[in-house]
Amino acid sequence: MGHTGNGRADHSNGRADHEDPASKLPPHNLEAERGVIGSVLQEWAAMDEVAAVLVPEDFYRDSHQILWRALLAAHDSGSPCDALILHDSLSPRDREAVGGPEGIAEVMEAPPHAANAKYYAAIVRERSVGRGLIGIHNEGLRRVYSNSFTAAQLVEETERAVFSLSAQGAADATVRFGTLAPGFLASLDRRIAGHVSGLGSGLTDLDDITCGFQPQDLIYVAGRTSMGKTALALNFVEHVAVNLGRPVLLVTLEMSEEQVFERVVISRAEVDGQRVRSGRISAPERERLAYVASELEGRPLFVDGSPRLTARAIASNARRYRAREGVEMLVVDLINHVAGDGVYDSRREEMTEISRRFKQIARELSIPVMVLAQVNRQPDARDGKRPRLSDLKECGSLEEDADMVLLLHRPDYYDPQDEPGKATVIVAKNRNGPIGDVRLTYRKSVMRFEGYRPDPVVIDAGPPY
């Protein structure tokens, strides 16, 4: 290994100092690499600014990787480091690789001012990302020519690698403890004003228990068929995307995109859905529907209505829209219709694998992932017909994977005379908070859940056209 600080080429990996376009060297900037290392040697405090931004592999030259690894070790130990300490910390082999004291001295003298450390680090990181993209491309080619991967596997692995690459080295997460006080007080004031720490549901009593839908959480909304799971989820989606203006990706395997749009418009405009479908509405209702429809045009809600999707395809789409549109929530309706990506001995095993993939995507993208699930008929044979957390066990490991489970129950589903228009969301699991029941009013004609009202809500139809 022959790099020194005297302008000699580093031939350890067949590299050269100069950048000749004809040589097709990977992207790099040796001046910036020397600049960031030299900056922290000149002013050790600069290391606090860049330690979390760069890893040794971000440096193109091997000798620079050696130096940065030693600097990180010193920083992690809490000890200051200068040129002499750095040299003494290296093994004899590494000392030779970096060019000895002369090589370290040259690197130290490279930057004109230590204040530019962050600027140099940004350049080094940018070139590292470029090399990473080339590596992903080459690995993709290798996989393609190997004929041992399906097209879906190739696309997903490439997308995952690109997303991981873009997420690395984003910022230094270490802060002085006292600097957290203003953020805490601002957050406290928002809570006092009625806001929640996560993405609000639009239902105050539910948010009081959950504090909103939190990043990295896997949330299941479960219940019997036709209980209103989709209506409840669409109410959540509408609130987050329209009222809060936060981007949401909705994957619906039961309805088309057009059907979803119609249901959201009906719910938000509060016009009887059956009369909308039959066209028997009043002029004011027509105006209200048109207003809501136009209002939705600019809102950050993205809908995938593909009837047959695998868990891998959903995860892939979520990564794209997280990177492209900044999506902050993924909603899947519903897991019972999602296909796995392999061969399974049972549907239970398949759903377990699907659930784990959804949990993975929630953590990977740092967004709440809400998944609807249909439970079996066990609640029907139970006194009171209330669903239980154990009902999810028949669907695989959904209960174990979930951070939150919301079970939906409507007595009038079983008996129209039993508390008509009343519903309960049972917060059966809440990993970071309490559990309990939330009473709601369900306006079936407009497919809308609202805060509990003792008396039913009547919609005045008005004169038809």
C-alpha positions in Angstrom: 0.0 0.0 0.0 1.8 3.1 -1.2 -0.1 6.3 -0.4 2.1 9.0 1.1 1.5 12.7 1.7 4.0 13.7 -1.0 1.8 13.5 -4.1 2.5 9.8 -4.6 -0.3 7.7 -6.1 -2.2 5.2 -4.0 -2.0 2.0 -5.9 -3.5 -0.3 -3.3 -6.7 -0.6 -5.3 -5.3 0.4 -8.7 -6.3 4.0 -8.1 -4.6 7.3 -9.1 -4.7 10.7 -7.6 -5.7 12.5 -10.8 -9.2 12.3 -12.3 -8.9 11.3 -15.9 -12.4 10.9 -17.6 -11.0 8.3 -19.8 -10.0 6.1 -16.9 -13.6 6.0 -15.7 -12.7 6.2 -12.1 -15.6 6.2 -9.6 -16.8 9.6 -8.3 -14.4 11.0 -5.7 -12.8 14.2 -4.5 -9.5 13.7 -2.8 -9.2 17.4 -1.9 -12.4 17.3 0.0 -11.3 14.1 1.8 -8.1 15.7 2.8 -10.0 18.8 3.7 -12.4 17.2 6.2 -9.6 15.1 7.9 -7.3 18.1 8.0 -10.1 20.3 9.5 -10.7 18.1 12.5 -6.9 17.7 13.0 -6.6 21.5 13.1 -9.7 22.0 15.3 -10.9 18.9 17.1 -14.3 20.5 17.9 -15.1 20.3 14.2 -15.3 16.5 14.7 -18.6 17.0 16.5 -20.0 18.5 13.4 -19.1 15.7 11.0 -18.6 12.5 13.0 -22.2 11.2 12.4 -22.2 12.4 8.7 -19.4 10.2 7.4 -18.4 6.6 7.8 -14.9 5.3 6.7 -16.3 3.8 3.6 -17.4 7.2 2.4 -13.8 8.0 1.7 -12.4 6.8 -1.7 -8.8 6.5 -0.7 -7.8 3.6 1.5 -5.4 5.8 3.6 -8.1 8.3 4.2 -10.4 5.5 5.4 -7.7 4.4 7.9 -7.3 7.9 9.2 -11.0 8.5 9.5 -11.5 5.2 11.3 -8.9 6.2 13.9 -10.4 9.6 14.3 -13.9 8.1 14.9 -12.4 5.8 17.5 -10.9 8.7 19.3 -14.1 10.7 19.1 -16.1 7.7 20.4 -13.8 7.4 23.4 -14.2 11.1 24.3 -10.5 11.8 23.8 -9.1 14.7 21.8 -6.9 13.9 18.9 -4.1 15.7 17.0 -1.6 14.7 14.4 0.8 13.1 17.0 -1.9 11.2 18.9 -3.4 10.0 15.6 -0.1 8.7 14.4 0.6 6.9 17.7 -2.9 5.3 17.6 -2.2 3.6 14.3 -0.7 0.1 13.8 2.7 -0.1 12.1 1.1 -1.3 8.9 -1.4 1.6 8.9 1.3 4.1 9.6 3.1 3.0 6.5 -0.2 3.0 4.5 -0.9 6.7 5.4 2.7 7.8 4.7 3.8 8.1 8.3 4.1 11.5 10.1 4.7 13.3 6.8 1.5 11.9 5.2 -0.5 13.0 8.2 1.1 16.4 8.3 0.3 17.0 4.6 -3.4 16.0 5.2 -3.5 18.3 8.2 -2.2 21.3 6.3 -4.6 20.7 3.3 -7.6 22.8 4.4 -7.2 26.6 4.5 -9.6 26.8 7.5 -11.2 24.2 9.8 -14.5 26.0 9.6 -15.1 24.4 6.3 -15.3 20.9 7.7 -19.1 20.5 7.1 -18.7 21.7 3.5 -15.9 19.2 2.8 -17.9 16.4 4.5 -20.9 17.1 2.3 -18.8 16.8 -0.9 -17.3 13.5 0.4 -20.7 12.1 1.2 -22.1 13.2 -2.2 -19.3 11.4 -4.1 -19.8 8.3 -1.9 -23.5 8.2 -2.8 -22.5 8.3 -6.5 -20.2 5.3 -6.0 -22.9 3.6 -4.1 -25.3 4.0 -7.0 -22.7 2.6 -9.4 -22.3 -0.4 -7.1 -26.1 -0.9 -6.9 -26.2 -0.8 -10.7 -23.4 -3.3 -11.1 -24.9 -5.6 -8.6 -28.3 -5.4 -10.4 -26.6 -6.4 -13.6 -24.9 -9.3 -11.9 -28.3 -10.5 -10.5 -30.0 -10.1 -13.9 -27.4 -12.2 -15.7 -27.4 -14.8 -13.0 -31.1 -15.7 -13.9 -31.6 -16.7 -10.3 -34.0 -13.9 -9.3 -37.5 -13.0 -10.3 -38.1 -9.5 -11.8 -40.1 -8.5 -8.7 -37.2 -9.5 -6.4 -34.7 -7.6 -8.6 -36.9 -4.4 -8.5 -37.4 -4.6 -4.7 -33.8 -5.3 -3.8 -32.7 -2.4 -6.0 -35.3 0.0 -4.6 -34.4 -1.0 -1.0 -30.7 -0.5 -1.7 -31.3 3.0 -3.2 -33.5 4.0 -0.4 -31.0 2.8 2.2 -28.2 4.6 0.4 -30.2 7.9 0.4 -31.0 7.6 4.1 -27.4 7.1 5.3 -25.4 9.8 6.8 -28.3 12.2 7.0 -27.4 14.1 10.1 -25.7 14.0 13.5 -28.3 12.7 16.0 -26.3 13.7 19.1 -27.5 16.9 20.8 -26.8 18.7 24.0 -29.6 17.6 26.4 -30.6 21.1 27.4 -31.2 22.1 23.8 -34.3 19.8 23.8 -36.2 22.1 26.2 -37.6 24.5 23.5 -38.8 21.6 21.4 -40.4 19.9 24.4 -42.2 23.1 25.5 -43.4 23.8 21.9 -44.7 20.2 21.7 -46.4 20.6 25.1 -48.1 23.8 24.0 -49.4 22.0 20.9 -50.8 19.2 23.1 -52.4 21.7 25.4 -54.0 23.4 22.3 -55.5 20.0 21.3 -52.9 18.6 19.0 -51.3 15.2 19.3 -47.7 14.0 19.0 -48.4 11.6 16.0 -50.8 11.9 13.1 -54.2 12.7 14.5 -57.2 10.5 13.7 -59.7 13.3 13.7 -61.5 11.6 16.6 -60.6 13.4 19.8 -61.5 10.6 22.3 -59.4 8.1 20.3 -56.4 10.5 20.1 -56.6 11.0 23.9 -55.7 7.3 24.2 -53.3 6.8 21.3 -51.8 10.3 21.1 -52.1 9.8 17.3 -50.6 7.4 14.9 -46.8 7.3 15.5 -43.9 6.8 13.1 -42.7 3.2 12.8 -45.9 1.8 14.3 -47.8 -1.1 12.7 -51.5 -0.5 13.4 -54.3 -3.0 12.8 -57.9 -2.0 12.4 -59.8 -5.3 12.7 -63.4 -6.5 12.9 -66.0 -8.6 11.2 -67.0 -8.2 7.6 -69.2 -5.1 6.8 -68.5 -3.7 10.3 -67.3 -0.4 8.8 -63.5 -0.9 8.8 -63.0 0.7 5.4 -65.2 3.7 6.3 -63.2 4.2 9.6 -59.9 4.0 7.7 -61.1 6.4 5.0 -62.1 8.8 7.8 -58.5 8.6 9.1 -57.0 9.0 5.7 -59.2 12.0 4.9 -58.3 13.7 8.1 -54.5 13.2 7.7 -54.4 14.1 4.0 -57.0 16.8 3.7 -57.3 18.4 7.1 -53.7 18.0 8.1 -52.2 18.2 4.6 -49.8 15.2 5.3 -49.2 12.9 2.4 -50.8 9.4 2.6 -50.6 6.4 0.4 -53.7 4.2 0.4 -53.6 0.7 -1.0 -57.1 -0.7 -1.6 -57.6 -4.2 -2.8 -61.4 -4.1 -2.4 -62.3 -1.0 -4.3 -61.1 0.9 -7.4 -59.6 4.4 -7.2 -62.8 5.9 -8.5 -64.9 4.1 -5.8 -62.5 5.4 -3.1 -62.8 8.9 -4.4 -66.6 8.8 -4.4 -66.8 7.5 -0.8 -64.4 10.2 0.5 -66.4 12.9 -1.3 -69.7 11.5 0.0 -68.4 11.3 3.6 -66.8 14.7 3.6 -69.8 16.4 1.9 -72.2 14.6 4.2 -74.6 13.6 1.5 -76.6 10.4 1.6 -74.5 7.8 -0.3 -77.4 5.8 -1.7 -79.0 8.9 -3.2 -75.7 10.0 -4.7 -75.4 6.6 -6.4 -78.9 6.8 -7.7 -78.5 10.5 -8.8 -81.5 11.6 -6.6 -79.9 14.6 -5.0 -80.8 18.3 -4.6 -79.1 21.2 -6.3 -77.4 22.4 -3.1 -76.1 18.8 -2.5 -74.8 18.7 -6.0 -72.9 22.0 -5.3 -71.6 20.6 -2.1 -70.3 17.4 -3.7 -68.7 19.5 -6.5 -67.0 21.7 -4.0 -65.6 18.8 -2.0 -64.4 17.1 -5.2 -62.5 20.2 -6.3 -61.1 20.6 -2.8 -59.6 17.1 -2.9 -57.7 17.8 -6.2 -54.7 19.4 -4.6 -54.5 17.2 -1.5 -51.6 14.8 -1.0 -53.6 11.5 -1.1 -52.3 8.8 -3.4 -54.4 5.7 -4.1 -53.3 2.4 -5.5 -56.4 0.4 -6.5 -54.7 -2.6 -8.1 -56.9 -5.7 -7.4 -54.0 -8.1 -6.9 -50.9 -7.0 -5.0 -48.2 -8.8 -3.1 -46.7 -7.6 0.1 -43.5 -7.0 -1.8 -45.2 -4.8 -4.4 -46.9 -2.7 -1.7 -43.6 -2.2 0.1 -41.9 -1.2 -3.1 -44.6 1.3 -3.9 -44.4 2.7 -0.4 -40.6 3.3 -0.8 -41.2 5.1 -4.1 -43.8 7.4 -2.7 -41.9 8.0 0.5 -38.9 9.2 -1.5 -40.9 10.9 -4.3 -43.8 12.5 -2.4 -42.7 12.4 1.2 -45.6 10.0 2.2 -46.1 10.0 6.0 -48.6 7.2 6.3 -49.4 3.9 4.5 -52.9 2.4 4.8 -53.6 -1.1 3.4 -57.2 -2.3 2.9 -57.1 -5.2 3.6 -54.5 -7.8 4.6 -56.8 -10.7 3.9 -56.5 -10.0 0.2 -52.8 -9.4 0.1 -50.7 -12.2 -1.5 -47.4 -13.4 -0.1 -44.2 -13.6 -2.2 -43.3 -17.2 -1.7 -44.7 -20.7 -1.3 -46.4 -21.4 2.1 -47.7 -24.4 3.9 -50.8 -22.5 5.0 -52.6 -19.2 4.7 -51.8 -18.5 8.3 -48.0 -18.8 7.6 -48.4 -16.6 4.5 -50.2 -13.8 6.5 -47.6 -14.0 9.2 -44.9 -13.3 6.6 -47.0 -10.5 5.1 -47.5 -8.9 8.6 -43.8 -9.0 9.2 -43.1 -7.3 5.9 -45.5 -4.5 6.9 -43.8 -4.1 10.2 -40.5 -3.9 8.4 -41.7 -1.2 6.1 -43.0 0.8 9.0 -39.6 0.8 10.7 -37.6 1.2 7.4 -39.6 4.3 6.3 -40.3 5.6 9.8 -44.1 6.1 9.1 -47.2 4.6 10.7 -48.5 1.7 8.6 -52.2 1.0 9.1 -53.6 -2.4 7.9 -57.2 -3.5 7.9 -57.9 -7.1 8.9 -61.1 -9.2 8.8 -61.5 -11.5 11.7 -63.3 -14.8 11.7 -66.8 -15.6 13.0 -65.8 -16.2 16.6 -67.3 -12.9 17.8 -70.7 -13.9 16.4 -71.0 -16.8 18.8 -69.9 -14.7 21.8 -72.1 -13.0 24.3 -72.2 -9.3 23.4 -70.5 -10.1 20.0 -67.5 -8.0 21.0 -64.3 -8.9 19.2 -61.2 -9.7 21.2 -57.4 -9.4 20.6 -57.2 -13.2 20.5 -59.4 -13.2 17.4 -56.4 -12.0 15.4 -54.4 -15.1 16.2 -56.4 -17.0 13.5 -54.8 -14.6 11.0 -51.2 -15.4 11.9 -48.8 -13.3 14.0 -50.7 -10.0 13.5 -51.3 -9.5 17.3 -47.6 -10.0 18.0 -46.4 -7.7 15.2 -48.8 -4.9 16.0 -47.9 -1.8 18.0 -51.6 -0.9 18.1 -54.8 -2.9 17.5 -58.1 -1.2 17.0 -61.1 -3.5 17.1 -64.4 -2.1 15.6 -67.7 -3.2 17.0 -71.3 -2.1 16.1 -74.2 -3.7 18.0 -76.7 -2.7 15.3 -74.7 -4.9 12.8 -76.2 -7.9 14.6 -79.5 -6.2 15.7 -80.7 -3.0 14.0 -82.6 -2.1 17.1 -79.6 -2.5 19.4 -78.0 1.0 19.8 -78.6 2.1 16.2 -75.9 4.4 14.9 -73.5 3.6 17.8 -70.1 2.1 17.5 -67.1 1.3 19.7 -63.4 1.3 18.8 -61.7 -1.0 21.2 -58.1 -0.1 21.7 -57.1 -3.7 22.5 -53.4 -3.2 22.2 -51.3 0.0 22.6 -47.6 -0.7 23.0 -46.9 2.9 24.1 -50.0 3.8 26.0 -53.3 2.7 27.7 -56.0 0.6 26.2 -59.7 1.1 26.4 -63.0 1.7 24.6 -63.8 4.8 22.5 -67.5 5.4 21.9 -68.4 6.8 18.4 -71.4 7.7 16.3 -71.6 6.0 13.0 -73.6 7.8 10.3 -74.1 4.9 7.9 -75.8 6.9 5.2 -72.7 9.0 4.7 -70.2 6.3 5.8 -68.7 8.5 8.5 -67.6 7.9 12.1 -67.8 10.9 14.5 -67.5 11.6 18.2 -70.2 10.0 20.3 -73.6 11.7 20.3 -76.5 10.3 22.3 -79.0 11.2 19.7 -78.9 10.0 16.0 -78.0 12.5 13.3 -80.7 13.0 10.7 -79.7 14.3 7.2 -82.2 16.5 5.5 -82.4 15.2 1.9 -83.9 18.4 0.5 -85.9 18.4 -2.7 -84.5 16.2 -5.5 -83.8 17.5 -9.0 
